[in-house]
Amino acid sequence: MEIPFQIIFSVLVVILIVSTALYGFYIFKEKESEERVFRNFNDLVNNLNSLCWSFPGSKKEIKILINEKTIALFFTNDTENLNLEEIIERVKNSENSEGNFACLIYKNRRPICEKLVCTISYKYVGYEAKESFLDFFVKGIYGINEIEEIKIAEKVLDKKDFIVIK
């Protein structure tokens, strides 16, 4: 029994169309996730600056959103000499960062550092891949776990011009 050429060709066309649509959806979800991370970074800077100007003892819940392309989010005073390998190691070790610049390093992008009105101390934050690309792809299609949310519960102003985030 021979399968007609038109049936084989039709199946291949359907597979091509479905895979192209899935890839397009994946790219859309990836861009949406990226925009949320950058928007959250701007909100983080604004919220921290607002907290810096507030009265001692002021508290505010702040969320950090990162995704699988977020290499690091940290605070520093030196934005000129950012060593990527060193920063990645500090993220892995959950080392403390401190400075009056909030920095975001995103895969295939130049680092973004924004000036803060006070010094912030908090650990280096980054995304550690916990699943394979296929797991991420399938979860991305369904909108599951595309972004990791880190809650910084309470911020305490320790002294003038210095905040410790615990």
C-alpha positions in Angstrom: 0.0 0.0 0.0 1.5 3.3 -1.1 0.8 6.6 0.6 0.0 9.3 -2.0 2.5 12.1 -2.3 -0.2 14.7 -1.6 -0.9 13.3 1.9 2.8 13.2 2.8 3.2 16.8 1.5 0.1 18.0 3.4 1.4 16.5 6.7 4.8 18.2 6.2 3.1 21.5 5.5 0.9 21.2 8.6 4.0 20.4 10.7 5.8 23.4 9.3 2.9 25.7 10.0 2.4 24.5 13.5 6.1 24.7 14.4 6.4 28.2 12.9 3.4 29.3 15.0 4.8 27.8 18.2 8.2 29.4 17.5 6.4 32.8 17.0 4.5 32.4 20.2 7.7 31.5 22.1 9.4 34.7 20.7 6.4 36.8 21.7 6.4 35.3 25.3 10.1 35.8 25.6 9.8 39.5 24.5 6.9 40.0 26.9 9.0 38.5 29.8 12.0 40.7 28.9 9.8 43.8 28.9 8.4 42.9 32.4 12.0 42.5 33.8 13.1 45.9 32.4 9.9 47.6 33.6 10.3 46.0 37.0 14.0 47.2 37.2 12.8 50.8 36.6 10.1 50.4 39.2 12.8 49.0 41.6 15.0 52.0 41.1 12.0 54.4 41.6 10.8 52.5 44.7 14.3 52.5 46.3 14.8 56.2 45.6 11.4 56.9 47.2 12.4 54.8 50.2 15.7 56.6 50.4 13.9 59.9 50.7 11.4 58.6 53.3 11.6 58.9 57.1 13.9 56.5 59.1 12.0 53.3 59.9 9.9 53.5 56.7 9.1 50.1 55.2 7.9 49.0 51.8 7.5 45.7 50.0 9.5 45.6 46.9 9.5 42.8 44.3 12.4 41.9 42.0 11.4 40.1 38.8 14.0 38.1 36.9 13.8 35.5 34.1 16.1 33.0 32.6 18.1 35.7 30.7 18.7 37.8 33.8 22.4 37.2 34.5 22.6 39.5 37.6 20.9 42.3 39.5 23.1 44.0 42.1 24.2 47.2 43.7 27.7 48.8 43.2 29.6 52.0 43.4 31.9 51.1 40.4 30.0 50.9 37.1 33.1 51.2 35.0 34.8 47.9 35.9 32.1 45.3 35.8 33.7 41.8 35.5 31.0 39.4 34.2 32.7 36.2 35.4 33.2 37.7 38.9 29.6 38.9 39.0 28.3 35.4 38.0 30.4 33.8 40.7 29.0 36.3 43.3 25.4 35.5 42.1 26.1 31.7 42.6 27.5 32.3 46.1 24.7 34.8 47.0 27.3 37.3 48.1 26.3 40.7 49.3 26.4 43.7 47.0 26.5 47.3 48.1 26.5 50.7 46.4 24.6 53.7 45.1 24.0 52.2 41.6 21.4 49.5 40.8 22.7 47.3 38.0 21.0 44.8 35.7 22.9 42.5 33.4 20.7 40.8 30.9 21.9 38.2 28.3 23.0 39.8 25.0 22.5 43.3 26.3 24.8 45.9 27.7 24.6 46.3 31.5 22.2 48.9 32.8 23.1 50.8 35.9 20.9 53.5 37.4 22.0 56.0 40.1 20.3 55.8 43.5 20.0 58.6 46.0 21.4 56.5 48.8 23.5 53.3 49.3 21.7 50.0 49.1 23.0 46.7 50.5 21.5 43.4 49.2 22.7 40.1 47.9 23.6 39.5 44.2 20.5 38.2 42.4 20.4 36.1 39.2 18.5 33.4 37.5 19.8 29.8 37.8 18.4 27.5 35.2 16.6 24.7 37.0 15.1 23.0 33.9 15.9 22.1 30.4 15.2 24.3 27.3 12.3 22.0 26.4 10.8 22.3 29.9 11.1 26.1 29.7 9.6 26.1 26.2 6.6 24.1 27.2 6.1 26.2 30.4 6.6 29.4 28.4 3.8 28.4 26.0 1.4 27.9 28.9 2.8 31.0 30.7 4.1 29.1 33.7 7.2 30.2 35.6 8.5 32.5 32.8 9.5 34.9 35.5 10.9 34.3 39.0 9.6 36.7 41.6 11.8 37.6 44.6 10.1 39.4 47.4 12.2 41.7 49.5 9.9 41.6 52.6 10.9 44.7 54.6 13.3 47.5 54.1 14.7 49.3 57.1 16.4 52.6 57.0 19.4 52.1 59.3 20.8 55.6 59.1 20.7 58.7 56.9 21.6 57.9 53.3 22.0 54.2 53.9 19.5 51.4 53.6 20.0 47.8 54.4 17.6 45.4 52.6 17.2 42.2 54.6 
